Amino acid sequence: MSWNNGNKRRDFEARQEKQAEAWRRAGMTEEQIAAMKEFDAAVLRSDRRFYVHNQPLLIGGLDPEAAPEEPAPEADGMPAGVRLGWLEEIEDPTLQSLLLSQTPETLAVIELHVFRGRSFTDIARTLGCTRQNVSSFWRRFAAAARDALGDRYGKR
């Protein structure tokens, strides 16, 4: 699914006309209605920018010389766009071994949730699974981390 600005704009204009009529009946002035429409238009533009600038990077089909030096993530069982370079930066050997023992799906959940701030719903869409699966990956990792690291991180 792509962003069709023409369709989005037509839908926006139609909704705005209906909304403007309701606002007029409610007693709003034309100046207030124009301000509301401008605000809604700014939200539409923001949504478009977000959509356009947050598309996955497709590596396949590019010139091999232009491809990044690291292997494609799919080769390691990682979904496209998930990079696990942060694993090498973990200084705690216990935490690093715990992370390295996790499944690719769990590592993807950790990266997308912790480092990118994505919701479980967004992660589920990215990984092609349900939100409950993502939650399950997260809970199992959190439990293993509490067991392995509890003494150092406040477990009593």
QUIVENLIN-V449598 format. One record per residue. N is the residue number from 1. SS is DSSP state (2 for helix, 1 for strand, 0 for the rest). PSI is psi in whole degrees, 0 to 359 (none if undefined). BURIAL is I if it has 9 or more other ideal C-beta (glycine too) atoms within 8 Angstrom, else O. Layout:
# QUIVENLIN-V449598
{{N,SS,PSI,BURIAL} {N,SS,PSI,BURIAL}}
This chain:
# QUIVENLIN-V449598
{{1,0,132,O} {2,0,170,O} {3,0,117,O} {4,0,99,O} {5,2,323,O} {6,2,312,O} {7,2,317,O} {8,2,318,I} {9,2,317,I} {10,2,315,O} {11,2,319,O} {12,2,313,I} {13,2,319,O} {14,2,315,O} {15,2,321,O} {16,2,322,I} {17,2,315,O} {18,2,316,O} {19,2,321,I} {20,2,321,I} {21,2,317,O} {22,2,320,O} {23,2,321,I} {24,2,316,I} {25,2,330,O} {26,0,354,O} {27,0,11,O} {28,0,149,O} {29,0,164,O} {30,2,327,O} {31,2,317,O} {32,2,320,I} {33,2,318,I} {34,2,321,O} {35,2,319,O} {36,2,318,I} {37,2,319,I} {38,2,320,O} {39,2,312,O} {40,2,324,I} {41,2,322,I} {42,2,322,O} {43,2,317,O} {44,2,316,I} {45,2,320,O} {46,2,316,O} {47,2,319,O} {48,2,314,I} {49,2,316,O} {50,2,313,O} {51,2,313,I} {52,2,322,O} {53,2,3,O} {54,0,36,O} {55,0,149,O} {56,0,147,O} {57,0,118,O} {58,0,114,O} {59,0,325,I} {60,0,141,O} {61,0,357,O} {62,0,164,O} {63,0,130,O} {64,2,329,O} {65,2,334,O} {66,2,349,O} {67,0,151,O} {68,0,157,O} {69,0,329,O} {70,0,152,O} {71,0,156,O} {72,0,139,O} {73,2,330,I} {74,2,334,O} {75,2,331,O} {76,2,7,O} {77,0,7,O} {78,0,144,I} {79,0,159,I} {80,0,137,I} {81,0,350,O} {82,0,122,I} {83,0,133,O} {84,0,30,I} {85,2,334,O} {86,2,339,I} {87,2,325,I} {88,2,342,O} {89,2,355,O} {90,0,122,I} {91,0,332,O} {92,0,115,O} {93,2,326,O} {94,2,314,I} {95,2,319,I} {96,2,317,I} {97,2,324,O} {98,2,314,I} {99,2,319,I} {100,2,340,O} {101,0,355,O} {102,0,158,I} {103,0,159,O} {104,2,324,I} {105,2,317,I} {106,2,318,I} {107,2,322,I} {108,2,318,I} {109,2,315,I} {110,2,312,I} {111,2,312,I} {112,2,325,I} {113,2,312,I} {114,2,309,O} {115,2,335,O} {116,0,354,O} {117,0,26,O} {118,0,148,O} {119,0,163,O} {120,2,326,I} {121,2,315,O} {122,2,319,I} {123,2,319,I} {124,2,318,I} {125,2,318,O} {126,2,317,I} {127,2,347,I} {128,0,37,O} {129,0,187,O} {130,0,162,O} {131,2,325,O} {132,2,323,O} {133,2,316,I} {134,2,314,I} {135,2,321,I} {136,2,316,O} {137,2,315,I} {138,2,313,I} {139,2,317,O} {140,2,318,I} {141,2,316,I} {142,2,319,O} {143,2,316,O} {144,2,322,I} {145,2,318,I} {146,2,319,I} {147,2,317,O} {148,2,326,I} {149,2,3,I} {150,0,317,I} {151,0,325,O} {152,0,343,O} {153,0,30,O} {154,0,6,O} {155,0,138,O} {156,0,none,O}}
